[in-house]
Every structure is written in structure tokens, then in C-alpha cells.
Amino acid sequence: MTPPIRNVSDTALWVAMYRAMESERPDALFHDPYARDLAGERGAAIVQAIPRGRSMAWPMIVRTAVMDEIILRLVGQGVRTVVNLAAGLDTRAYRLELPPSLRWLDVDLPDMIAYREEHLASAQAVCRHDHLAADLADEDTRASVLARADSEGGPAMVITEGLLVYLAASQVAAMASQIHDAVAVRWWLTDLASPRLLRMLRRTWTPHLEAANAPMQFAPAEGTAFFAPVGWRKAEFRSIWDESIRLKRSVPMAGFWNWLGRLQPRRKREEARRMSGIVLLERT
């Protein structure tokens, strides 16, 4: 039997399916008209096959919506170049209200870029968009990609949505240092898991990801402080839990669980809030 997730690239189909599910709601937080086609039958099958596949859509949907907000804000404040590393099947360059002068680079493995180009062939990007095939696991290749960001002009921002959790801490540190070396890059937008989140996922997603040789690894106990030695400071942290309450995309009885959490010691409340978040890093 073919496993639901065959490799790390399949996670892009999975997340695209969640975007499709949200886009088809009458009260959708965002509209991605390309998501269902990009997810395809395999994306739908993954959601059906993994434990709690549909009910666990909310963190991915919240992550998408909040990152949309931050990207639009930074572009409005003058960001001229966006470098989307491990872009997967992200379609922000096609669906957000971006200025035509913005330069957007979607970077991923050659097979993923070929899949994107095939399925988005008839779509029109709203800004100056390029696909870039690159193996970001290779340090020299990463340096070359980030040099492209410098050549496009700044201020620039890098996005690593859904990427860091699959890397070892040493790989994240090396990437962080290289991003910092790209002097045009002022901002870095990413998502960040905690050790508590990885422990919680052991009974649901973890076995399927490990079987696909895509284990979740990076969840620093020190949180955003991990990035300080390589030149990045936290400019903003958005708790996925808090944002799910704000956006009304959370677990059943979320209000009750939120109230119950107030009875816990402050340290425990903060640990729960920061279990998963979206982080905007600024170069120091």
C-alpha cells in the first residue's frame, strides 16, 4: 500500500488541500482559486488518510491567513523583493493584492517547480514573479539563491513557511547565517514549533512523516532566542492559538479551553500560547 505521504514534497499537496477547504467556505479568510487543482487527488487522499486530517486543518489555515496579513503589511511599508524558500504550492504571488513592481521568487526543488509551472501555466502573477529550481539543502546553492535577492534590490524579505521544522538545528543555524549575509534582506518570516508541539504530534502526524523520511525536528526550547547568535531578533510573535481565537478557526469549545487555561500558572499559559507560532525576525 502506498503511504499517504511519500516524501516531504507531498506535504505541499496536503497544505494546498487545506487552503482549498478554507477557500470554499462562505466566510473564507482567504481565497486561493488554484489550491484544489494544485492539491489534486493526492492532496485530498492525504487529508483523508492521516489521523484527524480534516479537524486539524485549523493551524495551517490560521498560519496562511496570518502570514498573508504580515506580508501585505511589509510590502505596504516598502519591501521590494520577496524570496520564498521551499515555496511548495504557495500562490501568494498570484492571489494577494501586491504591487506590480514587487519582485517575487518562488524557490523549490526541480520537481516541485515543474509541477507548479504545469499547474499554474494559465495563471497570471500579480507582480514580477519567477520560479527558481534549487536544492536548498546544498549550502552553495542557498548562497546563490540569496545572492539573487541582493541583486534584485532591497529592502527584501525571506519566507520559510513550513520549512524549518523539517531541518536539524545545525541546518537552521547555517541557513539563518546565510540569510543574514544577504544584506538586502531585512525581514525573515517563518513559523516556529515548540518541543511540546512535537510531543503532541507523535500520535497523529509524526509516524506518517517519519515513514516518508520527513521527520519533524526543529523545535528549539529557547524559542526565538535561537536566532539571536546569527544576527536575528524577534520583531513579532503571533501565537497560532491566539490567532485561531481571533480568526474564529480553532478547535471545538476553544473559548472554554481558553478560559480553563487562565486557571493555570502563568508559565504554563505562556508555554501553551507559544506551542506554535508565526515569527517575524528582523536583522540586527
N, C-alpha and C positions, 0 to 999 in steps of 0.2 A: 504494500500500500504506500502511495506517495505521501510523505509527511505534509501537514498543512503549510509549513514554512520550510522551504528548501534551502534558503540562504538569506543573507542579510538584505539583499535587494528585494526579496519578497515582502519585507516589512513596508516598503513603499506602496505596494498594492493594497496592503492591509490598511494603512493610514488613509490612502485615497478613498477607500470604501467608506471610512468614517466621514470623510468630507462630503461624500455623495449623500450619505444618510442625513447629515445636517442640512445640506443644501436643499433637500427635498421636503423639509419641514415648512409649514406655512409661516412660522415665526423664526426662520433661519437666522443665525447670527452672521452668516456669510453665504455667498453664492458662488460655488465653483461649478460652472457648467461642463467642465471637462472631466470631473472626478470619476463619474461612473464608468465612462469609457476607459479611462486610464486604469481603474481598478480591475476591470474585466471580470470574467467568471472566477478567476483565481482569487482575486481580492474578496469577492463575495464568499467563496468557499472557505477562505481563511477565517473570516469573521464567524462563519457557522461552525467551524471545526474546533476552534480554541475555546477553552472554558470561559464562560461569561463574556463571550465575544461581543455581543451586542450591548449588554449592560455596562461594559467597561469602555464604551466609546467616549464617555464624557471627558476624561482627561485630555484626550487627543483633540477633541473639538474645542475645548477651552484653550489649549495651547495654540491652536491655529488662530482663534479669534483674538487672543491677547497679542500674539506676535504681529498679526495684521495691524492692530492699533499702534504698536510701538514703531513698526516700520513706517507707517504713514506719517506718524509724528516726526520721526527723524528726517525723513525725506522732506517734509514740510519745513524743517529747520535748516535744510541746506545740504544734506547728504547727496552726493552726485553720482556715486558708484556703489553698487551692492554686489558682493561676491557671496554666492550661496553655495557653500561647500557641502558635498553629499546631498545634492538638491532632491534626490529621489524623484517624486512625481509632483513636486510643488509647482503651482501655476500662478503664483502671485504676479509675475511679470505680465500675465495675460488677463488677470481678473481684478486687480486693485486699480484704484484711480491714481495712477502715477504720472508724473510729468513726462512728456515725450523725450525730453533731453536727458533723462536719467539713464545711466548705463547699468545694465543688469546682466551678470554672468551666472548661469546655472552650470555647476560643475559636478560631474559624477563619473562612474566607471563607463567604459565604452559601450557595453551592452545596454546600460540604463539610458545613456544619451541616445543611442539608436532607437530604443523603444519610445522615448519622449518625442524624438523628431518624427517618427512614424505616426504617432497618435495625435500630435499637435500640428501636423503638416498644414492643415487648413485654418489653424488658429492664427490670429494676429496679435502679437505682443503690443502692449500699450506704450512701451518705451524702447530704447535701443538695447535689444536683447541678443545675447549669444549663448549657444551651447558650447561647453568645453569638456571634452572627454579626457579624463585624467585619473590615474590610480593614486588617490590621496594617501595611501599607506606608505608611499615612497617619499622620503624626505626631500629629495631633489625636485621631484615633481611638484610637491606642495610649494616649495620655494619659487618655482617657475610660475605657478598659478598666482601666488600672492604678488609676485613682481608685476604681473599683468594688472593687478589692482592699482599699484603705484603708477603705472604708465597711463592708466585711464584718468587719473586726477582725483583729487580729494575735495572735501572730506569723503571718506569711504567707510562702509560698514561691512562686516563679515557676519554671515548667518551659519550656524551649525545646528540646525533643528534636527533632533532625533539621531545625532551622530555620536556625541561624546560618550554616552552610556555604553556603547559597544567597544570602547577603547580601553587599554590599560592606562593607569595613571601616568606612566612614563611617556606614553604616546601623546596624551593630552598636554603634558608639560612641554613636550617638544613642539607640538602644534601651536600652543599659546605663545611660545618664544618666537616662532617664525611669523605668526600673525603680527606680533609686536614689531618685528623687523620691517614690516611693510609700513613705512612712515605715513602713507596717506590714510591708513586705517585708523580711525578714531574710536569707532564703536564695534563691539562684538556682542551679538545677540545669540543666546543659546538657551537650552533647557538643562536643568540640573536635577539629578536624583540624589536621594539620601540612602545610607545603608538600611534604614528602616523600610524604605520602599522596596528595595531589592529583596529583603526578607519576606515582605508581604507577597511578592510576586512568585515566590518559589512554588506555590501550589497551582498557579494558573499559567502564566506565560513562560516562565523560565524553562520548564522542560522542553517546550517546543522550540525555543530559541537555541538552547544548548544542542538539541538534536540537529539543528541547521548550522551548527558551528558558528553561532552568532550570540554567544553569552553576553548578558548584561554585566559589565564590570565596573565602570567608573561611577562611583557614588562616594565622594570624599566626605569623611566625617567632619572635616573643618569647613565644609560648605564653600562659599565664595572666596574665603580666605586662601584657598588652594592656589588661586591665580595671582596673588599678590607678589610672590617672588619672581614672577616672569613678566611683571610690568602692567598688571591689570587690576583695577579696583572696581568694586561693585557700585554702579550708578543707580541701579534699580533692581529690586527683587519682587516678583509678583507670585505669590503663593497660588498654586493650582487650586487648592481647596478654597481659599478666599475668593478667587476669581470665579469658581464654579457657583458659589452662592450669589455673587453679583450678577452673573450672566444667566442664572437660572438653568444651569446644566450640571446637575450634581446627582448624587445618589438619592434613592428614596429616603424620605424623612431626614433630609440634610439639616433642616432647621433644628430638629430635635437633637441630632448628634452634635450640632454646633453649640447648642445650649448646654448639653451634657458636658462638653469639653471644658466649659467655663468652670466646672467644679474641680477640675484637675489642677495640680500645681502649675505655676507659670512655665516652668521648664518643660513640662510635658506638653503644654499647649503649644509652645513655640516649636517643639520637635515635630508635632503633628502638622502645624502650619507649613513648616519648611521641608516636609517629606518629599515634595516635588514642586519645582518652581521654574519660572522663566526669569532669566537673569540678563540684564543689560550691563555689560562690562565697558569701562572706559579706560583708555590707555593712561598710564601715569607718567 
